[in-house]
């Protein structure tokens, strides 16, 4: 693939991810969140060429996080750790669990340290809440969206080339 086309497509993906996250900000940040933009992470299952755009998009989206620099670093790292192994897996369902686990653990721990969580909300509960939001976005919405996209020959060609 032409390097300029690759760069342009990843920049567009980063912009879409960041726009979805920031546009749906009330749902995108905090101890209970469903970051709809995370459904895009399954593109990394199709090809690892989407990893830079997804990672950059997450970083840009975390510029709007109420947790500032720690979320820019840890949130981006959590997404990267979730999408990196995806292209090696055989099943989109299995791949969708990677960001569920990485974000649940990393962001749950981050919120436990940085957020003024109620005393009755333990570290484990924070991880479960974040993981549940990721499950809704990636495993439920993402796998449905991926199935629809892959049915279109033009979309499939763009994703897989």
ZIGI-V31868 format. One record per residue. N is the residue number from 1. RES is the residue in one small letter. SS is DSSP state (a for helix, b for strand, c for the rest). NEAR is the number of other C-alpha atoms within 8 Angstrom. Layout:
n->N res->RES ss->SS near->NEAR
n->N res->RES ss->SS near->NEAR
This chain:
n->1 res->x ss->c near->5
n->2 res->x ss->c near->5
n->3 res->x ss->a near->6
n->4 res->x ss->a near->6
n->5 res->x ss->a near->8
n->6 res->x ss->a near->10
n->7 res->x ss->a near->8
n->8 res->x ss->a near->8
n->9 res->x ss->a near->9
n->10 res->x ss->a near->12
n->11 res->x ss->a near->9
n->12 res->x ss->a near->9
n->13 res->x ss->a near->12
n->14 res->x ss->a near->15
n->15 res->x ss->a near->9
n->16 res->x ss->a near->10
n->17 res->x ss->a near->15
n->18 res->x ss->a near->13
n->19 res->x ss->a near->9
n->20 res->x ss->a near->10
n->21 res->x ss->a near->13
n->22 res->x ss->a near->10
n->23 res->x ss->a near->6
n->24 res->x ss->c near->10
n->25 res->x ss->a near->8
n->26 res->x ss->a near->5
n->27 res->x ss->a near->10
n->28 res->x ss->a near->12
n->29 res->x ss->c near->11
n->30 res->x ss->c near->7
n->31 res->x ss->c near->11
n->32 res->x ss->c near->10
n->33 res->x ss->c near->11
n->34 res->x ss->c near->11
n->35 res->x ss->c near->13
n->36 res->x ss->a near->11
n->37 res->x ss->a near->12
n->38 res->x ss->a near->11
n->39 res->x ss->a near->13
n->40 res->x ss->a near->10
n->41 res->x ss->a near->13
n->42 res->x ss->a near->16
n->43 res->x ss->a near->10
n->44 res->x ss->a near->14
n->45 res->x ss->a near->14
n->46 res->x ss->a near->9
n->47 res->x ss->c near->10
n->48 res->x ss->a near->10
n->49 res->x ss->a near->7
n->50 res->x ss->a near->11
n->51 res->x ss->a near->11
n->52 res->x ss->a near->8
n->53 res->x ss->a near->13
n->54 res->x ss->a near->15
n->55 res->x ss->a near->12
n->56 res->x ss->a near->10
n->57 res->x ss->a near->14
n->58 res->x ss->a near->14
n->59 res->x ss->a near->12
n->60 res->x ss->a near->11
n->61 res->x ss->a near->13
n->62 res->x ss->a near->12
n->63 res->x ss->a near->9
n->64 res->x ss->a near->8
n->65 res->x ss->c near->10
n->66 res->x ss->c near->5
n->67 res->x ss->c near->8
n->68 res->x ss->a near->10
n->69 res->x ss->a near->7
n->70 res->x ss->a near->8
n->71 res->x ss->a near->12
n->72 res->x ss->a near->13
n->73 res->x ss->a near->9
n->74 res->x ss->a near->11
n->75 res->x ss->a near->15
n->76 res->x ss->a near->14
n->77 res->x ss->a near->8
n->78 res->x ss->a near->13
n->79 res->x ss->a near->13
n->80 res->x ss->a near->11
n->81 res->x ss->a near->11
n->82 res->x ss->a near->14
n->83 res->x ss->a near->15
n->84 res->x ss->a near->10
n->85 res->x ss->c near->10
n->86 res->x ss->a near->14
n->87 res->x ss->a near->13
n->88 res->x ss->a near->6
n->89 res->x ss->c near->10
n->90 res->x ss->c near->7
n->91 res->x ss->c near->6
n->92 res->x ss->a near->10
n->93 res->x ss->a near->8
n->94 res->x ss->a near->9
n->95 res->x ss->a near->14
n->96 res->x ss->a near->15
n->97 res->x ss->a near->11
n->98 res->x ss->a near->13
n->99 res->x ss->a near->16
n->100 res->x ss->a near->15
n->101 res->x ss->a near->10
n->102 res->x ss->a near->13
n->103 res->x ss->a near->16
n->104 res->x ss->a near->17
n->105 res->x ss->a near->10
n->106 res->x ss->a near->12
n->107 res->x ss->a near->14
n->108 res->x ss->a near->17
n->109 res->x ss->a near->11
n->110 res->x ss->a near->11
n->111 res->x ss->a near->12
n->112 res->x ss->a near->12
n->113 res->x ss->a near->6
n->114 res->x ss->a near->7
n->115 res->x ss->c near->9
n->116 res->x ss->c near->5
n->117 res->x ss->c near->8
n->118 res->x ss->c near->5
n->119 res->x ss->c near->5
n->120 res->x ss->c near->4
n->121 res->x ss->c near->8
n->122 res->x ss->c near->8
n->123 res->x ss->a near->9
n->124 res->x ss->a near->7
n->125 res->x ss->a near->8
n->126 res->x ss->a near->16
n->127 res->x ss->a near->14
n->128 res->x ss->a near->10
n->129 res->x ss->a near->13
n->130 res->x ss->a near->17
n->131 res->x ss->a near->13
n->132 res->x ss->a near->10
n->133 res->x ss->a near->12
n->134 res->x ss->a near->16
n->135 res->x ss->a near->12
n->136 res->x ss->a near->10
n->137 res->x ss->a near->15
n->138 res->x ss->a near->19
n->139 res->x ss->a near->13
n->140 res->x ss->a near->9
n->141 res->x ss->a near->10
n->142 res->x ss->a near->15
n->143 res->x ss->a near->14
n->144 res->x ss->a near->8
n->145 res->x ss->a near->9
n->146 res->x ss->a near->10
n->147 res->x ss->a near->8
n->148 res->x ss->a near->8
n->149 res->x ss->a near->9
n->150 res->x ss->a near->9
n->151 res->x ss->a near->7
n->152 res->x ss->c near->8
n->153 res->x ss->a near->7
n->154 res->x ss->a near->6
n->155 res->x ss->a near->9
n->156 res->x ss->a near->11
n->157 res->x ss->a near->8
n->158 res->x ss->a near->7
n->159 res->x ss->a near->9
n->160 res->x ss->a near->7
n->161 res->x ss->c near->5
